[in-house]
Amino acid sequence: MFGLLLALASVGLSLIYGTTGLSNFAHGEQVSLGALLCFFFTTQQPVSLPLIPVEFTIGWPLIPSAIAAIAVAAGTGWLQDKFLWSPLRRRRVSTVQQMIVSIGLSLALVNFIQWWFGAERQRLSTSIDSRIDMGIFTIGQSTLWSLAISLACLGGVAYFLMRTRTGRATRAVSDNPALASASGIRVDKVVRLVWILATGLAAVGGILLALYDNAAAFDVGARLLLLMFAAVTLGGLGHPFGALVGSLVIGVAVEMSTIWVGTDLKYAVALGILILVLLVRPQGILGRAERVG
């Protein structure tokens, strides 16, 4: 389950890298933002908008709140590409410089989210989750729903990439942007769609992860960022299906490692697995070997 939730965020990160070459260090904050926006819409506590000292209560049910949070988070992806990344690409700013910008954006977003929502952990649902006996283990109903939603979202992304015209254009841009542009594909529109899709998927992952952990916090995405990069690199840079495979490997390794090591070291175990795999297969599990020099 943790691997699938990690995959929802990692696939978007991989799509951004594949189409733009950018390692987006602010992607973790999109996970946090999605979860806390869902809390904003669903909580019965008084809330307010930034810089507007007027409190009000929304208190929607969880499902409409999640849909609204995903829509707003996807809109932030459109805003980022429209007013930040697209102008930088037009000015031919290098990917290294863009990566540094993304680090600064990450720091700004994590502090903005903490200022808006506070440092406390927030619960999206206060109801007690009923458990289902599966024989050798029990599983909560919310976990089963999260499993179904994760599989549906990832299946939808796979169908979009493999079976739709826009998805094939996205893969073409990922393979060779110059050739895709020469073939009549509007690269900027494809990249903007990828940003919307990636931030929306990150929000879905953040909401489901908050239900999985029974709480959301302003820094949950920042703590997951290294795992997302590990999953993308392990599966193959720029390869969305590789990100899925890498996320499943990392997710299972992280959760199972707590049998032998402390919970504080479980993320280190995942990064250790990444190093070992890259020593044997530098291009990642599904990546293609390339000649350099």
C-alpha positions in Angstrom: 0.0 0.0 0.0 2.8 2.4 0.9 4.5 1.6 -2.4 1.4 2.5 -4.4 0.9 5.7 -2.5 4.5 6.6 -3.2 4.0 5.7 -6.9 1.2 8.3 -7.2 3.7 11.0 -6.4 6.7 9.5 -8.1 5.0 9.0 -11.4 4.3 12.7 -11.7 7.9 13.5 -10.7 9.1 11.1 -13.4 6.9 12.7 -16.0 8.2 16.2 -15.2 11.8 14.9 -15.5 11.1 13.1 -18.7 9.5 16.1 -20.5 11.6 18.9 -19.1 14.8 17.3 -17.7 14.0 19.1 -14.4 14.5 17.4 -11.0 11.8 19.2 -9.1 12.7 19.5 -5.5 9.4 21.2 -4.8 7.3 18.2 -5.7 7.2 16.9 -2.1 5.4 20.1 -1.0 2.6 19.3 -3.6 2.0 16.1 -1.6 1.7 18.1 1.7 -0.5 20.7 0.0 -3.0 18.2 -1.3 -3.4 16.5 2.1 -3.8 19.8 4.0 -6.1 21.4 1.4 -8.4 18.3 1.9 -8.3 19.1 5.6 -9.1 22.7 4.9 -12.3 21.7 3.0 -13.4 19.0 5.4 -12.6 20.2 8.9 -15.4 21.5 11.2 -12.9 23.9 12.8 -12.8 27.6 11.8 -10.3 28.2 8.9 -9.1 31.2 7.0 -7.3 32.1 3.8 -3.7 33.5 3.9 -3.6 37.3 4.6 -7.4 37.4 4.9 -8.3 37.6 8.7 -11.8 36.3 8.3 -12.6 32.9 9.7 -15.2 30.6 8.3 -16.2 26.9 8.3 -16.6 24.7 5.2 -17.0 21.2 6.7 -17.7 19.3 3.5 -17.8 15.5 3.4 -14.4 13.8 2.7 -15.0 12.9 -0.9 -16.1 16.4 -2.2 -13.2 17.8 -0.1 -10.7 15.5 -1.7 -12.0 16.3 -5.2 -11.8 20.1 -4.5 -8.3 19.7 -3.0 -7.1 17.8 -6.1 -8.5 20.4 -8.4 -6.8 23.3 -6.5 -3.5 21.4 -6.3 -3.7 20.7 -10.1 -4.3 24.4 -10.6 -1.1 25.2 -8.7 0.7 23.1 -11.3 -0.8 25.2 -14.1 0.2 28.4 -12.2 3.8 27.2 -11.7 4.3 26.3 -15.3 2.6 29.5 -16.6 4.4 32.0 -14.5 7.6 30.3 -13.5 8.9 27.3 -15.5 7.6 28.3 -18.9 9.3 31.7 -18.8 12.5 30.1 -17.6 12.4 27.6 -20.5 11.8 30.4 -23.0 14.9 32.2 -21.7 16.8 28.9 -22.1 17.8 28.7 -18.4 19.8 25.5 -17.8 18.2 22.6 -16.0 20.8 23.0 -13.2 19.7 26.6 -12.6 16.0 25.5 -12.7 16.8 22.8 -10.2 18.2 25.4 -7.9 15.1 27.5 -8.4 13.0 24.4 -7.4 15.0 24.1 -4.2 14.2 27.7 -3.3 10.5 27.1 -4.3 10.5 24.0 -2.0 11.8 26.1 1.0 9.2 28.8 0.3 6.3 26.4 0.0 7.1 24.4 3.1 7.3 27.5 5.2 4.1 28.9 3.6 2.2 25.7 4.3 3.4 25.7 7.9 2.4 29.4 8.3 -1.0 28.7 6.8 -1.9 25.4 8.5 0.4 25.3 11.5 2.9 22.7 12.6 0.3 20.4 14.2 -0.6 17.1 12.6 -4.2 17.2 11.3 -6.6 14.3 10.8 -8.8 14.2 7.7 -11.2 11.7 9.2 -12.2 11.2 12.9 -14.3 8.1 12.3 -13.0 4.7 13.5 -12.0 2.6 10.6 -13.5 -0.9 10.6 -11.2 -3.8 10.1 -11.6 -6.8 7.8 -10.2 -10.2 8.7 -8.2 -11.6 5.8 -7.0 -14.7 7.6 -3.3 -14.1 8.3 -3.8 -10.3 8.6 -6.5 -7.7 9.0 -6.9 -4.6 6.8 -9.0 -1.5 7.2 -11.8 -0.5 4.9 -10.2 2.9 4.2 -7.0 1.1 3.2 -8.9 -1.1 0.7 -10.5 2.1 -0.8 -7.1 3.7 -1.0 -5.8 0.6 -2.7 -8.6 0.7 -5.3 -8.2 4.5 -5.9 -4.4 4.1 -6.3 -4.8 1.3 -8.8 -7.5 3.2 -10.7 -5.3 6.4 -10.9 -2.2 4.5 -12.0 -4.2 2.5 -14.5 -5.7 5.8 -15.9 -2.2 7.3 -16.3 -1.0 4.1 -18.1 -4.1 4.3 -20.4 -3.5 8.0 -21.0 0.2 7.4 -22.0 -0.3 4.3 -24.1 -3.7 4.7 -25.7 -4.5 8.4 -26.2 -3.1 10.8 -28.8 -2.0 13.3 -26.1 -0.3 10.6 -24.1 1.6 9.5 -27.2 2.6 13.1 -27.7 3.8 13.2 -24.1 6.0 10.2 -24.7 7.3 11.7 -27.9 8.3 14.9 -26.0 9.9 12.8 -23.3 12.0 10.9 -25.9 13.1 13.9 -28.1 11.5 17.3 -27.6 13.2 18.8 -30.7 12.0 16.0 -32.9 8.5 16.2 -31.4 8.3 19.9 -32.1 9.4 19.4 -35.6 6.7 16.8 -36.0 4.0 19.4 -35.2 3.6 18.6 -31.5 3.1 21.7 -29.3 5.7 20.9 -26.7 4.8 23.8 -24.3 1.1 22.6 -24.1 2.2 19.0 -23.5 4.6 20.2 -20.7 1.9 22.3 -19.1 -0.5 19.3 -19.1 2.2 17.2 -17.5 2.6 19.8 -14.7 -1.2 19.7 -14.1 -1.3 15.9 -14.1 1.8 15.6 -11.8 0.6 18.0 -9.2 -2.9 16.4 -9.2 -1.4 13.0 -8.7 0.8 14.3 -5.9 -2.3 15.6 -4.2 -4.1 12.3 -4.6 -1.1 10.6 -3.0 -1.0 13.1 -0.2 -4.6 12.7 0.7 -4.4 8.9 0.6 -1.2 9.0 2.6 -2.8 11.1 5.2 -5.6 8.5 5.6 -3.0 5.8 5.7 -1.0 7.5 8.4 -4.2 8.9 10.2 -2.8 12.4 10.0 -1.3 15.0 7.7 1.5 17.5 8.4 3.2 20.4 6.6 6.4 18.5 6.2 5.1 15.0 5.1 6.1 15.7 1.5 9.6 16.9 2.4 10.2 13.7 4.3 9.0 11.6 1.3 11.0 13.5 -1.3 14.2 11.4 -1.0 12.1 8.2 -1.3 10.4 9.7 -4.4 13.8 10.4 -6.0 15.0 7.0 -5.0 11.9 5.4 -6.7 12.3 7.4 -9.9 16.0 6.7 -10.1 15.6 3.0 -9.3 13.0 2.5 -11.9 14.8 4.6 -14.6 14.9 8.3 -14.9 12.1 9.8 -17.0 10.3 6.4 -17.3 6.8 6.6 -15.6 6.4 2.8 -15.5 9.8 2.5 -14.0 8.8 4.9 -11.3 5.9 2.6 -10.5 8.1 -0.4 -10.2 10.7 1.5 -8.2 8.0 2.8 -5.9 6.8 -0.7 -5.2 10.3 -1.9 -4.4 11.1 1.1 -2.2 7.7 0.9 -0.4 7.9 -2.8 0.4 11.6 -2.4 1.5 10.8 0.6 3.7 7.9 -1.1 5.5 9.5 -4.5 5.8 12.8 -3.2 7.0 11.3 -2.2 10.4 11.3 -6.0 11.3 15.1 -5.8 11.6 16.0 -2.2 12.1 14.4 0.8 13.9 11.8 3.0 12.3 14.3 5.8 12.2 16.5 3.9 9.8 13.9 2.6 7.4 14.4 5.4 4.9 18.2 4.7 5.0 17.5 1.1 4.0 15.7 2.3 0.9 18.5 4.5 -0.2 21.0 1.7 0.5 19.0 -0.6 -1.9 19.1 2.2 -4.5 22.9 2.4 -4.3 23.2 -1.4 -4.6 20.9 -1.6 -7.6 22.6 1.3 -9.4 26.0 -0.3 -8.9 24.7 -3.3 -10.9 22.4 -1.5 -13.3 23.1 2.3 -13.5 20.2 3.0 -15.9 17.7 1.7 -13.4 15.3 -1.3 -13.6 13.4 -0.2 -16.8 15.8 2.5 -18.1 17.8 2.2 -21.3 21.6 2.1 -21.3 23.0 5.1 -23.2 26.5 5.7 -24.6 28.2 8.7 -23.1 31.2 10.3 -24.8 
